[in-house]
Amino acid sequence: MGKSPAGPETADYDLAIIGGGINGAGLARDAAGRGLKVLLVEMNDLAAGTSSASSKLVHGGLRYLEHGAFRLVREALSEREVLLDIAPHVVRPMRFVLPPAAGQRAPLLLRFGLWLYDMLGARKLLPKATTIDLTHHAVGQPLKRAYRYAFEYSDCWVDDSRLVLLNARDAAERGASIRTRTRCVRADRRDGVWDLVLHDHGRRDTASAKVLVNAAGPWIGEVAENVLRKKLTSRLRLIKGSHIVVRKLFEHDSGYIFEAPDKRVVFALPFAGEFTLVGTTDENFVGDLNSPAPSADEILYLCDVVNRYFRHPVSPDELVWSFSGVRALYDDGKGKPEDVTRDYHLELETPRNEAPLLTIYGGKITTYRRLAESAMGKLGRIFPGRAPWTANAKLPGGEFDWGNWKEVLAEMQIRWPFLPETTARRMLRAYGLRAEKLLGEADSLAALGPVLTGDLTAAEIRYLVENEWAETAEDILWRRGKFGLTATAEEIQAIDHLIAALRRPAEER
C-alpha cells in the first residue's frame, strides 16, 4: 500500500502494531472490534518469540503473592474463567498438586496463600483448594514416599501459540490487516501521522497510521533504536525462562508445582499426550534474541528440582526438547530476576501536533486481554466512544461452553466417525468448532489426503496455510501444533515441499 496524502485523516490505518505475539494480536483484535482500521506487522511468524515459549498456563501466579502483587494476581485470577469461556477449545481447567517440602515454605503459609488465592480469584467454575492424601491418590503415585500429603488448587492450561493465532484470526475477520514475515524497518512522524517503511517477504512497501504501537516484546528496545531512532523512555529488563520436555512422568491430567531449594517454583505438566513439560527458570538475558536456548546449568537445575520429588529420576540426556523465551519486563529495580514485576506497563507518548506512540512492556499470557483493554483506554482520547467488548466475545471455534466439551467431542465423532478418538480430541482442542472448515464433507481418512507426520494430513496443512498464515514446516510443527516432537527429517522436508506447492500461484501449480 502506498503512502497517503499528508494529514492524519488520510492515514491508511488508525492503528499500526509492530509485533505479532500475544500482546500485539490481542490489541489488534480489540481495536478491530471497535471499528478501527488496524495493521499488524510481524517480522517472523505469529507467536514466533516469547508467546510460544511460555509455561502454557492461565494462572494468577501464586508466588507473586509473596511480592505483594495483589492487583496483578487479582486481575490474572479473574481472567482465568474469562478465557475459559471465550476459548474453551484451547484453554482448559487443571488441578495443581503442591506437596510441602522440608526446609521450604511452612505448610501453614502455603495453605494461607492458597486460601488468599481462592479469595482473590472470583471463582465460579473452578473448584477451590483442598488438602489431599498422597498415599491414596493417583497424583501421589509418581512421587517419593516422603511426600505424604499435598495441597491441590485450580488454574488453567492454555495452548499459548494457538491463542495468539485465534486472536489474529479474529482480528483479520474484523477487518485488520495481519502481515507476517513483514518487518517495519523505518517509522517517521510526518504531518500528524506515522509513515512506515516495510519489508514484506523481501519486497519494499509503505503504509501510514495515526497511532503506532511498539508491541515487539523483547525486541521493543531494538525497534525503538533502529526503527524509531530513539531510546526507550523506561528501563527494560530481559529475563530468560527455560523449559525442558521429557517422556511422560505420570499418567493423570493434573499438574505439579514444586518448591526449589532457592525458593523458586517449578511446574511439571502433562504435555502433548506422551510428554511432560518442566519449567521454568529466571535468568538475566544477554545474547541473540533470535536464538535463546537453555544453558546446561538451567537444564541441570530443572532436572534436579523434579528429581527431588519424583521417584524416577530425569537426566539431561533424556530430553526430547528444550526451549527458552525472553520476557521484556519493565525494570522496577528489583535485584533478582524472579522478583521483577510481571505486570504490564504502558507508555503513551503524545508530542504536541505529532503522531502518538504507545510502547508495551511486560505482560503475561493470562492478562493479554486486559492489557489490550488498558491500551485502548489510554488511546481513548484519540479514538473516543468505543467501549470494551472482548470479555464476552468468543474466539474463533470457541462457540460452545466448556462444560459441554465432552458433548461437542461426541458430536464431532458422530459427524466424522472415521477419525480416531485421539485425532478428534486434538482437532477439537486446536480448532474447536472450526474443525468443520477443515474436515468439511470428508467421509474417510483417505479423503483428507496423505498423512505427513503423526495424524497431520495434507488437508490440515492446506487449512493452516490458507487460514492461519503458515509458511514453513516449522510454523506448523511447533506453533500450530507440537508435531515436531516426533516428526522425522524426511517428514519435515515433505511438509515444506507441500507448503511450497500450496503457496505457489494457481497458474504455476
Beta strands, then each sheet from edge to edge (+ up, - down):
strand 1: 13-18
strand 2: 38-41
strand 3: 57-58
strand 4: 91-98
strand 5: 130-133
strand 6: 149-158
strand 7: 177-179
strand 8: 182-190
strand 9: 193-200
strand 10: 203-214
strand 11: 236-247
strand 12: 255-259
strand 13: 265-271
strand 14: 275-279
strand 15: 283-284
strand 16: 321-330
strand 17: 345-349
strand 18: 357-361
strand 19: 451-453
strand 20: 456-457
sheet 1: 7+ 2+ 1+ 10+ 9- 8+
sheet 2: 7+ 2+ 1+ 10+ 18+ 17-
sheet 3: 3+ 6- 4+ 12+ 13- 14+ 11- 15+
sheet 4: 3+ 6- 5+
sheet 5: 3+ 6- 4+ 12+ 13- 14+ 11- 16+
sheet 6: 19+ 20-
end
